[in-house]
Amino acid sequence: MNYILRRSKRKTIGITVSDTAEVVVSAPIFATKAMIDSVIHNKKSWIDAKLKIVNSRIESFTPKRFINGEEFKYLGDNFKLSILNDKHPIRLIDSKLCVGLNKRTLQKETDNQLIKNKIITWYRKQAQEYLNKKATKMASQIGVNPILIKEKAYKRSWGMCHNNGKIFINYKLIMAPKKVIDYVIIHELCHLKHPNHSRDFWNLVALHCSDYLSSKKWLKENGYTLDL
């Protein structure tokens, strides 16, 4: 069985299945391959069941076509794409995500890629603005001082905290409900005090995000939908 191995100072071997159907093994630094293989063997039925659920969700996900009327998420709400023949930047009007294309025709196949690029650029801009607004305040409350907090495109992670004090958050989270975004920001900020997933780390997360378990669960069950 293929899996991603992450070693840390933890004392036990843990196994999770990501929302992208990847088996992740978290193991102590001292754990041997034989020890890890034994745990995987003992939990094989559980792993297979989880993979079946996740793969079923992935198969039910339909990639965006970037056409009129298609729904796009923003801060947990759905907006229908409205492609307009104008020069205006992307904007939200009522329940519509309005994208302007200053072209004589909007029927060419190349327009779909152009619209996709515009929407991605807009999402990333909105994500950075949200981070600028929320992260500074949250960092002050937690008592940390990150060097940089920036949106980034990740395939497998929602956020990343580096030892140098830089924090990166997956821009696609801007599609999720606010409380879920806030949880990920708090999660990464807390890593500046605890660069691990120890009990002290989770206690700090809970102190600043009391319902973090519901957001964590939401990402586990719905994270695969935050894609284009």
KOLSE-236430 format. One record per residue (C-alpha): x, y, z; residue in one letter. Coordinates in pm, 1 decimal. Layout:
BEGIN
X, Y, Z, A;
...
//
This chain:
BEGIN
0.0, 0.0, 0.0, M;
134.5, 342.0, -93.6, N;
135.8, 603.2, 180.9, Y;
284.0, 935.9, 281.8, I;
510.8, 908.8, 587.1, L;
544.0, 1198.5, 828.3, R;
777.9, 1162.2, 1123.7, R;
767.3, 1370.9, 1439.0, S;
827.5, 1352.2, 1814.7, K;
491.5, 1183.1, 1867.4, R;
489.5, 856.0, 2064.2, K;
246.8, 646.2, 1860.8, T;
179.4, 561.6, 1496.4, I;
-134.8, 717.2, 1351.3, G;
-303.4, 671.0, 1014.6, I;
-540.3, 905.6, 833.2, T;
-694.5, 913.9, 487.0, V;
-694.3, 1258.4, 325.6, S;
-978.9, 1405.4, 122.6, D;
-764.5, 1341.2, -185.7, T;
-757.9, 965.6, -108.3, A;
-401.8, 958.6, 20.7, E;
-304.0, 740.8, 314.9, V;
-96.1, 945.7, 559.3, V;
108.4, 771.7, 827.8, V;
226.3, 984.9, 1120.1, S;
503.0, 802.4, 1303.6, A;
757.2, 862.0, 1579.7, P;
1113.5, 925.2, 1470.8, I;
1218.5, 589.7, 1616.7, F;
949.5, 383.3, 1437.7, A;
1091.2, 119.3, 1203.1, T;
938.2, 16.5, 871.1, K;
836.4, -314.3, 1026.8, A;
649.4, -133.3, 1304.2, M;
471.6, 91.3, 1053.2, I;
383.4, -199.4, 824.6, D;
236.7, -387.7, 1120.7, S;
4.1, -99.8, 1210.1, V;
-101.8, -61.1, 846.6, I;
-175.5, -434.5, 826.5, H;
-387.6, -423.3, 1142.5, N;
-586.3, -123.7, 1017.9, K;
-618.6, -235.1, 656.5, K;
-995.6, -291.6, 676.0, S;
-1047.1, 56.3, 822.3, W;
-817.8, 212.9, 560.0, I;
-997.5, 36.2, 274.2, D;
-1336.2, 151.9, 404.9, A;
-1216.4, 511.9, 431.7, K;
-1063.2, 503.4, 84.0, L;
-1390.2, 373.2, -57.8, K;
-1582.9, 664.2, 95.0, I;
-1331.0, 926.9, -18.1, V;
-1298.8, 787.2, -370.8, N;
-1677.4, 784.0, -401.5, S;
-1685.2, 1154.3, -314.1, R;
-1408.6, 1232.4, -560.4, I;
-1584.9, 1045.6, -841.2, E;
-1904.9, 1239.5, -774.4, S;
-1721.1, 1571.8, -809.2, F;
-1772.1, 1740.2, -1145.8, T;
-1492.1, 1973.5, -1265.8, P;
-1599.2, 2325.4, -1357.3, K;
-1677.1, 2406.8, -1720.7, R;
-1683.4, 2785.3, -1668.3, F;
-2014.4, 2846.0, -1840.3, I;
-2309.1, 3073.9, -1765.4, N;
-2518.7, 2961.4, -1471.3, G;
-2253.8, 2736.3, -1319.8, E;
-2220.4, 2768.1, -941.8, E;
-1903.8, 2887.2, -769.2, F;
-1844.5, 2902.7, -395.0, K;
-1725.3, 3210.5, -209.5, Y;
-1704.6, 3226.1, 171.5, L;
-1939.8, 2929.6, 190.9, G;
-2211.9, 3073.5, -33.0, D;
-2298.2, 2977.3, -390.8, N;
-2287.6, 3228.1, -675.9, F;
-2394.6, 3163.1, -1033.9, K;
-2145.7, 3258.0, -1302.7, L;
-2263.4, 3539.2, -1526.4, S;
-2037.3, 3606.7, -1826.6, I;
-2075.3, 3963.1, -1950.7, L;
-1940.3, 4147.1, -2251.8, N;
-1769.5, 4433.4, -2069.0, D;
-1437.4, 4551.0, -1927.7, K;
-1533.8, 4554.8, -1560.9, H;
-1336.3, 4346.5, -1308.5, P;
-1498.7, 4044.3, -1147.3, I;
-1766.3, 4144.0, -897.2, R;
-2046.1, 3989.1, -695.5, L;
-2393.0, 4119.9, -773.7, I;
-2673.9, 3968.5, -569.4, D;
-2618.3, 3593.0, -610.4, S;
-2409.2, 3620.9, -926.9, K;
-2035.9, 3604.5, -992.2, L;
-2001.6, 3846.4, -1282.4, C;
-1702.2, 3804.0, -1513.1, V;
-1642.4, 4052.8, -1791.9, G;
-1497.2, 3952.0, -2127.9, L;
-1454.3, 4238.9, -2368.3, N;
-1494.4, 4027.8, -2683.2, K;
-1734.5, 4017.1, -2973.0, R;
-1818.1, 3654.2, -2909.0, T;
-1825.6, 3454.2, -2589.1, L;
-1863.2, 3114.2, -2751.0, Q;
-1505.5, 3015.4, -2829.2, K;
-1344.1, 2726.2, -2641.7, E;
-1052.1, 2949.9, -2549.3, T;
-1291.4, 3169.8, -2352.4, D;
-1334.2, 2896.3, -2093.2, N;
-964.4, 2899.7, -2006.5, Q;
-965.2, 3279.4, -2001.8, L;
-1261.0, 3281.6, -1762.7, I;
-1092.1, 3018.4, -1544.8, K;
-774.3, 3225.6, -1523.2, N;
-972.3, 3536.8, -1432.6, K;
-1163.5, 3355.1, -1158.7, I;
-847.6, 3199.7, -1012.0, I;
-679.6, 3541.8, -1005.1, T;
-987.5, 3686.6, -834.4, W;
-1001.3, 3404.9, -579.1, Y;
-634.1, 3452.6, -491.7, R;
-678.7, 3827.9, -452.3, K;
-981.3, 3779.0, -226.2, Q;
-794.7, 3516.8, -24.1, A;
-501.8, 3750.9, 37.5, Q;
-732.0, 4033.9, 139.9, E;
-912.3, 3803.1, 383.2, Y;
-578.9, 3688.5, 527.9, L;
-459.7, 4046.1, 568.4, N;
-781.1, 4130.7, 750.3, K;
-801.5, 3830.7, 982.7, K;
-451.5, 3695.3, 1041.6, A;
-301.1, 4008.7, 1197.2, T;
-578.6, 4028.8, 1455.9, K;
-563.6, 3655.8, 1529.9, M;
-184.0, 3660.7, 1560.7, A;
-209.8, 3935.9, 1821.4, S;
-466.5, 3737.6, 2020.3, Q;
-252.9, 3423.8, 2012.8, I;
62.7, 3616.9, 2093.6, G;
268.0, 3534.5, 1785.6, V;
434.8, 3745.7, 1520.5, N;
454.2, 3575.2, 1180.4, P;
702.1, 3720.9, 933.7, I;
468.0, 3664.3, 640.2, L;
115.2, 3536.3, 583.0, I;
36.4, 3473.2, 219.2, K;
-204.9, 3280.1, 0.4, E;
-59.3, 2998.2, -204.4, K;
-173.7, 2724.5, -441.2, A;
-146.7, 2383.4, -277.3, Y;
-270.5, 2049.9, -405.8, K;
-268.9, 1860.4, -76.9, R;
-239.3, 2109.2, 209.7, S;
-472.2, 2373.8, 346.8, W;
-191.4, 2559.1, 514.5, G;
176.8, 2547.3, 597.7, M;
381.4, 2704.6, 877.8, C;
755.7, 2723.5, 822.2, H;
1027.5, 2741.9, 1087.2, N;
1127.0, 3086.6, 962.7, N;
789.6, 3229.9, 1067.4, G;
630.2, 3232.8, 723.9, K;
274.9, 3102.6, 690.1, I;
101.9, 3007.8, 366.5, F;
-269.9, 2935.1, 330.0, I;
-432.0, 2754.3, 36.6, N;
-619.9, 3018.0, -162.2, Y;
-900.7, 2771.7, -238.0, K;
-1012.4, 2803.3, 123.1, L;
-1176.2, 3131.3, 20.9, I;
-1455.0, 2909.8, -112.3, M;
-1519.0, 2763.8, 234.8, A;
-1732.8, 2909.4, 517.0, P;
-1559.7, 3181.5, 718.0, K;
-1532.8, 2973.6, 1034.3, K;
-1345.5, 2704.0, 840.6, V;
-1099.6, 2956.8, 697.1, I;
-1049.1, 3106.7, 1041.8, D;
-977.9, 2763.3, 1187.8, Y;
-701.1, 2697.1, 933.3, V;
-546.6, 3039.9, 997.6, I;
-553.7, 2980.4, 1374.2, I;
-416.4, 2628.1, 1324.9, H;
-112.3, 2755.6, 1137.0, E;
-55.4, 3050.3, 1371.7, L;
-55.0, 2813.7, 1670.4, C;
227.1, 2620.4, 1504.6, H;
449.1, 2922.9, 1569.3, L;
425.1, 2831.6, 1938.7, K;
399.0, 2455.6, 1898.8, H;
558.5, 2319.6, 1576.7, P;
382.8, 1986.3, 1623.1, N;
39.2, 1837.9, 1689.7, H;
88.1, 1778.7, 2059.8, S;
-179.3, 1813.4, 2327.6, R;
-46.7, 2162.8, 2405.0, D;
-91.4, 2257.7, 2039.8, F;
-453.6, 2140.9, 2022.4, W;
-531.1, 2305.5, 2356.5, N;
-405.4, 2635.0, 2214.3, L;
-613.6, 2588.1, 1899.1, V;
-922.0, 2514.5, 2112.2, A;
-859.1, 2825.1, 2320.8, L;
-885.5, 3048.1, 2014.1, H;
-1126.5, 2835.2, 1808.5, C;
-1360.8, 2652.6, 2045.8, S;
-1550.9, 2468.0, 1771.1, D;
-1243.6, 2373.6, 1568.9, Y;
-1353.9, 2009.7, 1558.9, L;
-1657.8, 2097.1, 1346.9, S;
-1440.2, 2292.5, 1101.5, S;
-1189.0, 2009.8, 1090.0, K;
-1472.5, 1767.8, 1016.8, K;
-1615.1, 2000.7, 750.3, W;
-1282.1, 2004.1, 566.4, L;
-1252.6, 1627.8, 593.8, K;
-1596.3, 1577.8, 439.2, E;
-1615.3, 1871.9, 197.8, N;
-1257.9, 1973.7, 120.6, G;
-1266.9, 1794.4, -213.2, Y;
-1538.0, 2037.0, -333.2, T;
-1307.0, 2337.2, -294.5, L;
-1162.5, 2298.7, -638.3, D;
-1202.8, 2419.6, -994.2, L;
//
